[in-house]
Amino acid sequence: MPRRHMHMTGADGAALRAALRELRTRLEVPGEFPAPVLAEAEEAARSPRLPDLDATDLPLFTVDPPDSRDLDQAMHLAKRPGGGYRVHYAIADVAAFVTPGGALDAEAHRRVTTLYFPDGRVPLHPAVLSEGAASLLPGLTRPALLWRFDLDSAGRVETTEVRRALVRSRAKLDYDGLQRAIDSGTADESQALLRDIGRLRETLEQERGGVSLNVPEQEIVAQNGSYTLAYRAPLPADGWNAQISLMTGMAAADLMLAAGAGILRTLPHAPDGAVGRLRRTATALRIDWPHHMPYAELVRTLDPHLPAHAAFLQECTALLRGAGYTVFTGGATPDPVLHAAVAAPYAHCTAPLRRLVDRYAGELCVAAVAGSEPPRWALDALEALPERMAAGSRLANTAERESVDLVEAALLKDHVGETFEATVIDVKDHEPLVGTVHLEEPAVVGRVESRSARLPLGDRIRVRLTQADPGRAKILFAPA
């Protein structure tokens, strides 16, 4: 079933929280950091390796969810006197705190990525770093990898530079507040330029055939022992912010390719069968998809505020399966080299507080711009990174998938036997009595099993909830 980013608010929901604790235990999710790791992190927070360049005069700002403290990126945007734009993009310098081969480094290689659950997260690095000394929190001086892009008037990158610097963010913004400020004209010039540059980069994405999925987030609110569900559809500001990160990832890939050593994030083109299934889903959700229209063009016409469009965007994430990492050294040509959704070479490099590979990509980019050999520790780790990242990604995906199952079961646990309006969005090719339905209210997607009649793909039907137990994780429907 399609997966959604989720978080849970509210003081109640004890049964669901217990089930989530059991899920963590079953998946062998890392628990507390070992004492040697915490001790090393505390020492690193007190004595990081600081760069000589001081760029604290740049009035950077961050854009994140309001409750985030692990702030990887900060930016400053300006118009160039001769036309075009200058973008400064600071990325937290995790390598300033992590000693290669130390306890902190080994623990990061064991964890690989921050894991997200509806009731909290399991961080890649101890909070003293990820939410403290390494985080680009406002008003505090931090070591960073400071990217500088000069763009032409159409938003195309003309020059790229990245080097270590001390930075200081001035403001911690959230998406809703930034969107309101931009729309009302109260945002300062740097913040307002995010709209202009973001739109230009979206046009360039369209021209090269790339696609960004504006997948709604799902919020579970626990109150008085029961649950409600709501969506947060991405705002334009979400997309504009993402374009700055995408631009940086593409620039990082280009730098590493030119230097002959690096690690790319790659994605093959979706097989015909996956696209065919997506077309059937579009039909099921009454979404008009002309035969001549490319998938990427259709996605840009969708409104994530509409339930049918939101469901379709969730299904589109299936085309992202098969993503991986490609390592190359010694000037070899990587294969594969492209990320199909980005429609260009691309690298993960903008979230080192939350993803292991980004620390290595950033280090290689700094060396590439300086014209120097990358440090041995970075090169020696490359070969093992794809497999390590794949294992971490599998755990993250499983945690997310099973968390969704638990939350949806908790949402519906008091409604077993009730009927709901739903749309059949999938029918198994070899089991025509088994499929997937998308409920109109609440916005839940679940398995449906018929006893005799073939499920009518694309039709709206009434279904009866036959199972919803957070302890068993799965929800199940039958035609009413």
C-alpha positions in Angstrom: 0.0 0.0 0.0 1.2 3.6 -0.5 3.3 5.0 2.4 2.9 8.4 4.0 5.1 10.5 6.1 3.4 10.7 9.5 3.7 12.2 13.0 1.5 11.8 16.0 0.3 14.5 18.3 -1.8 14.4 21.4 -1.2 13.2 24.9 -3.3 10.0 24.6 -2.9 6.9 22.4 -1.3 4.6 25.0 -2.3 1.4 23.1 -0.8 2.6 19.8 2.4 3.8 21.6 2.7 0.3 23.1 2.3 -1.3 19.7 4.9 1.1 18.3 7.4 0.1 21.0 6.8 -3.6 20.2 7.4 -2.8 16.5 10.8 -1.2 17.4 11.8 -4.3 19.4 10.8 -6.7 16.6 12.7 -4.7 14.0 15.7 -4.5 16.3 15.7 -0.7 16.0 18.7 0.8 17.8 18.0 2.1 21.2 20.0 4.4 23.4 23.5 5.4 22.3 26.3 3.4 24.0 28.2 5.3 26.7 31.4 5.6 24.6 29.5 7.1 21.7 27.8 9.6 24.0 31.1 10.5 25.6 32.8 11.1 22.2 29.8 13.1 21.0 30.0 15.3 24.2 33.7 15.9 23.6 33.2 16.6 19.9 30.5 19.1 20.7 32.9 21.0 23.0 35.9 20.9 20.6 34.8 20.6 16.9 37.3 21.1 14.1 36.6 24.6 13.0 37.4 26.2 9.6 39.4 29.4 9.0 36.8 31.1 6.8 34.3 33.2 8.6 31.0 33.7 6.8 28.9 34.6 9.8 28.0 37.9 8.1 25.6 36.1 5.8 22.1 36.4 7.1 21.1 32.8 6.6 17.7 31.3 7.4 16.4 27.7 7.7 13.1 26.3 6.6 11.9 23.2 8.5 8.8 21.8 10.3 8.2 24.0 13.4 9.3 21.3 15.9 12.5 20.3 14.1 15.9 20.9 15.8 18.1 18.8 13.6 18.6 21.5 11.0 20.9 20.4 8.1 20.5 23.4 5.7 20.4 27.2 5.8 20.3 29.5 2.9 20.7 33.1 1.7 19.4 34.3 -1.6 20.2 37.5 -3.4 20.0 39.2 -6.8 23.3 39.6 -8.7 24.1 43.2 -9.8 24.5 42.2 -13.4 21.4 40.0 -13.5 20.6 36.5 -12.2 20.9 35.3 -8.6 23.4 34.2 -6.0 22.5 31.3 -3.7 24.5 30.5 -0.5 23.5 27.1 0.9 25.1 26.0 4.2 25.1 22.3 5.0 25.9 21.1 8.6 29.5 19.9 8.7 29.2 16.6 10.5 32.8 15.7 9.6 33.9 18.6 11.9 32.6 16.5 14.9 33.0 12.8 13.8 36.5 11.3 13.9 36.9 8.6 11.3 37.2 5.2 12.9 36.0 6.4 16.3 33.1 5.2 18.3 30.8 7.9 17.0 31.7 7.0 13.4 31.1 3.3 14.0 27.7 3.9 15.5 26.7 6.1 12.6 27.7 3.3 10.2 25.5 0.9 12.3 22.5 3.2 12.2 22.9 4.6 8.7 19.9 6.9 8.8 17.5 8.5 11.2 14.3 6.4 11.5 10.9 8.1 11.8 7.9 6.7 13.7 4.6 8.4 14.3 5.5 9.0 18.0 9.1 10.0 17.6 12.4 9.4 15.8 15.5 7.3 16.3 18.4 9.6 15.4 21.6 8.9 13.4 23.7 11.0 15.8 23.3 11.8 19.5 21.1 14.8 20.2 24.0 16.8 21.6 25.2 16.9 18.0 22.1 16.5 15.8 20.0 18.9 17.8 22.8 20.9 19.3 26.4 21.6 18.4 26.2 20.5 14.7 22.6 21.8 14.0 22.3 25.1 12.2 20.2 26.6 14.9 19.5 30.4 14.8 21.8 32.8 16.5 24.6 30.2 17.0 27.9 30.0 15.1 28.4 26.6 13.4 30.9 24.9 11.1 29.3 24.2 7.7 30.0 23.3 4.1 29.0 26.5 2.4 27.9 26.2 -1.2 27.8 29.2 -3.4 25.9 29.2 -6.7 25.7 31.9 -9.3 22.6 31.5 -11.4 21.6 33.2 -14.6 18.3 35.0 -15.0 16.6 31.7 -15.9 17.9 29.9 -12.8 20.6 27.9 -14.5 23.8 27.3 -12.6 26.7 29.2 -14.0 29.3 28.6 -11.3 29.5 26.4 -8.2 31.8 26.6 -5.2 31.8 24.8 -1.9 34.2 25.2 1.0 34.2 25.0 4.8 33.1 28.1 6.7 31.7 29.3 10.0 28.1 30.4 9.5 25.3 31.8 11.7 21.6 31.4 10.9 19.5 34.4 11.7 16.0 32.9 11.5 14.3 29.5 11.9 11.3 29.5 9.6 8.6 26.9 9.1 6.8 26.3 5.8 3.4 27.7 6.8 4.9 30.9 8.1 7.2 31.4 5.2 4.4 30.8 2.7 2.2 33.4 4.5 5.0 35.9 4.6 5.8 35.5 0.9 2.1 35.6 -0.1 1.4 38.7 2.0 4.6 40.5 0.9 6.0 40.7 4.4 9.0 38.4 3.7 12.4 40.0 3.5 14.1 40.1 0.1 16.2 36.9 0.6 13.2 34.9 1.8 10.9 36.3 -1.0 13.5 35.3 -3.6 12.9 31.6 -2.7 9.7 31.9 -4.7 11.4 33.4 -7.8 14.3 31.0 -7.8 12.1 28.0 -6.9 9.8 28.6 -9.8 12.6 29.0 -12.2 14.2 25.7 -11.0 10.8 24.0 -11.3 10.6 25.2 -15.0 14.0 23.8 -15.6 13.0 20.5 -14.0 10.0 20.4 -16.4 12.2 21.1 -19.4 14.7 18.2 -18.6 11.8 15.8 -17.9 12.2 15.6 -14.1 9.3 15.2 -11.6 8.8 16.1 -8.0 6.0 14.3 -6.1 4.1 16.6 -3.7 2.9 13.8 -1.5 0.7 14.8 1.4 1.8 14.1 5.0 -0.5 12.3 7.3 -1.1 13.5 10.8 -2.5 11.2 13.5 -4.1 13.0 16.4 -4.7 10.9 19.5 -7.4 12.2 21.9 -9.4 10.4 24.6 -8.4 7.0 23.5 -9.4 7.3 19.9 -7.7 8.8 16.8 -8.4 11.2 14.0 -6.5 11.6 10.7 -5.7 14.6 8.7 -3.5 15.4 5.7 -1.1 18.3 5.3 -0.7 18.9 1.6 2.6 20.4 0.6 2.7 24.2 0.1 4.5 25.8 -2.8 7.2 26.8 -0.4 7.9 23.1 0.3 8.6 22.7 -3.4 10.7 25.8 -3.8 12.8 24.8 -0.8 13.2 21.3 -2.3 14.5 22.8 -5.5 17.4 24.4 -3.7 18.3 21.0 -2.3 17.9 19.3 -5.7 20.1 21.9 -7.4 22.8 21.2 -4.8 22.6 17.5 -5.2 22.9 17.8 -9.0 25.9 20.2 -8.6 27.5 17.7 -6.2 27.1 14.9 -8.8 28.7 17.0 -11.4 31.6 17.9 -9.2 32.3 14.3 -8.3 31.9 13.1 -11.9 34.4 15.7 -13.0 36.9 14.7 -10.3 36.5 11.0 -11.1 35.5 9.7 -7.6 32.2 9.8 -5.8 28.9 8.3 -5.0 25.7 9.0 -6.9 22.0 8.5 -6.0 20.6 6.7 -9.0 17.2 5.5 -10.1 16.3 3.4 -13.2 13.4 4.3 -15.4 10.2 2.6 -14.3 9.4 -0.6 -16.2 6.4 -0.5 -18.5 4.4 -2.7 -16.1 4.7 -0.2 -13.3 3.5 2.6 -15.5 0.7 0.5 -16.8 -0.5 -0.2 -13.2 -0.3 3.6 -12.5 -2.5 4.2 -15.5 -5.1 1.8 -14.1 -5.0 3.6 -10.8 -5.6 6.9 -12.6 -8.6 5.4 -14.2 -9.8 4.1 -10.9 -9.5 7.5 -9.3 -11.2 9.2 -12.3 -8.0 11.1 -13.2 -7.8 12.0 -16.8 -4.5 10.9 -18.2 -4.4 11.3 -22.0 -2.4 8.6 -23.7 0.1 11.0 -25.2 0.8 12.8 -21.9 4.1 11.9 -20.2 3.9 10.8 -16.6 5.9 13.8 -15.3 3.6 16.2 -17.1 0.5 14.6 -15.5 2.0 14.9 -12.0 2.4 18.6 -12.4 -1.3 19.0 -13.1 -2.3 17.4 -9.8 -3.6 19.1 -6.7 -2.5 17.3 -3.5 -5.4 19.0 -1.7 -7.9 16.8 -3.6 -8.3 13.3 -2.1 -8.2 11.4 -5.5 -5.1 13.3 -6.5 -3.4 12.7 -3.1 -4.1 9.0 -3.4 -2.6 9.0 -6.9 0.5 10.8 -5.8 0.9 8.1 -3.1 0.7 5.5 -5.8 3.3 7.4 -7.8 5.9 6.7 -5.2 6.0 3.1 -6.5 7.9 4.4 -9.5 10.8 5.4 -7.1 11.5 1.8 -6.3 14.9 0.6 -7.4 16.8 3.6 -6.2 20.3 2.9 -5.1 23.8 4.3 -4.9 26.5 4.0 -7.5 30.2 4.3 -6.5 33.0 5.2 -8.9 36.7 5.9 -8.3 39.9 6.3 -10.4 38.1 8.2 -13.1 35.9 5.3 -14.0 32.5 6.0 -15.7 29.7 5.1 -13.3 26.9 2.9 -14.5 24.1 3.7 -13.9 24.7 7.5 -13.7 21.2 9.1 -13.9 18.4 9.5 -11.4 15.2 9.0 -13.5 13.0 11.3 -11.4 15.6 14.1 -11.3 16.4 13.5 -15.0 20.1 14.2 -14.3 23.0 12.9 -12.3 22.3 13.5 -8.6 23.8 12.9 -5.2 22.6 12.9 -1.6 24.6 15.6 0.1 22.2 18.0 2.0 21.1 16.0 5.0 24.3 14.7 6.8 22.7 15.0 10.3 20.1 12.4 9.2 21.8 10.3 6.5 25.2 8.7 6.6 26.2 9.0 2.9 25.8 12.8 2.8 28.9 13.3 5.0 31.0 11.4 2.4 29.6 13.2 -0.6 30.1 16.5 1.0 33.8 15.7 1.7 34.4 14.6 -1.9 32.8 17.8 -3.2 35.0 20.0 -1.0 38.1 18.2 -2.3 36.9 18.5 -5.9 36.5 22.2 -5.7 39.9 22.6 -3.9 41.6 20.5 -6.5 43.0 18.2 -3.9 42.8 14.5 -3.2 39.9 13.4 -1.0 40.9 12.2 2.4 41.7 8.5 2.6 38.9 7.8 5.1 36.3 9.1 2.7 37.6 7.1 -0.3 38.1 3.9 1.7 34.5 3.9 2.9 32.9 4.3 -0.5 32.8 0.7 -1.7 30.8 -0.4 1.3 28.4 2.5 1.4 25.8 1.3 -1.2 25.1 -1.9 0.6 25.1 -0.2 4.0 22.7 2.5 2.8 20.5 -0.1 1.2 20.2 -2.0 4.4 19.4 1.2 6.3 16.8 2.2 3.7 15.1 -1.2 3.9 14.8 -0.8 7.7 13.5 2.7 7.3 10.9 1.6 4.7 9.8 -1.3 6.9 9.5 0.9 9.9 7.4 3.4 7.9 5.2 0.7 6.3 4.4 -1.1 9.5 3.9 2.1 11.4 1.3 3.1 8.8 -0.5 -0.3 9.3 -0.5 0.2 13.0 -1.8 3.7 12.9 -4.6 2.9 10.4 -5.6 0.0 12.6 -5.7 2.2 15.6 -7.7 4.8 13.7 -10.3 2.2 12.8 -10.2 -0.1 15.8 -13.6 1.1 17.1 -15.3 0.7 13.7 -15.1 -3.0 12.9 -18.4 -4.1 11.2 -19.1 -0.6 9.9 -19.3 0.2 6.2 -17.5 2.8 4.2 -17.5 4.3 0.7 -14.3 3.3 -1.1 -12.7 3.0 -4.5 -11.0 -0.1 -5.8 -7.6 1.1 -6.8 -5.8 -2.2 -7.3 -6.7 -5.8 -8.1 -4.1 -8.5 -8.0 -3.5 -10.0 -11.4 -3.5 -13.6 -10.2 -6.0 -13.1 -7.4 -8.9 -11.2 -8.8 -10.7 -11.5 -5.4 -8.0 -9.6 -3.6 -7.2 -6.0 -4.0 -6.7 -2.5 -2.5 -9.4 0.1 -1.6 -9.1 3.8 -0.9 -11.6 5.0 1.6 -13.3 8.4 1.0 -13.5 9.1 4.7 -11.2 8.6 6.6 -8.4 8.8 4.0 -7.2 5.2 4.6 -5.9 2.7 2.1 -6.3 -1.0 2.9 -6.6 -4.6 1.7 -9.9 -5.9 0.6 -10.8 -9.6 0.1 -13.9 -10.8 -1.7 -15.3 -14.3 -1.2 -16.8 -14.8 -4.7 -17.2 -11.7 -6.9 -14.3 -10.4 -8.8 -13.3 -6.9 -7.6 -14.3 -4.1 -10.0 -11.1 -2.1 -10.6 -11.8 1.6 -10.6 -15.3 1.3 -9.3 -16.7 2.9 -6.1 -18.1 0.3 -3.8 -19.2 0.0 -0.2 -16.9 -2.1 2.0 -17.2 -3.5 5.5 -14.3 -3.3 7.9 -13.6 -6.9 9.1 -10.4 -6.4 11.0 -8.6 -3.4 12.7 -6.5 -4.4 15.7 -3.3 -2.4 16.4 -1.8 -5.5 17.9 -2.2 -7.4 14.6 -1.1 -4.3 12.6 -3.2 -4.9 9.5 -6.7 -3.6 8.5 -8.9 -5.7 6.3 -12.1 -5.0 4.4 -14.7 -7.1 2.5 -17.3 -5.9 -0.1 -20.4 -4.9 1.8 
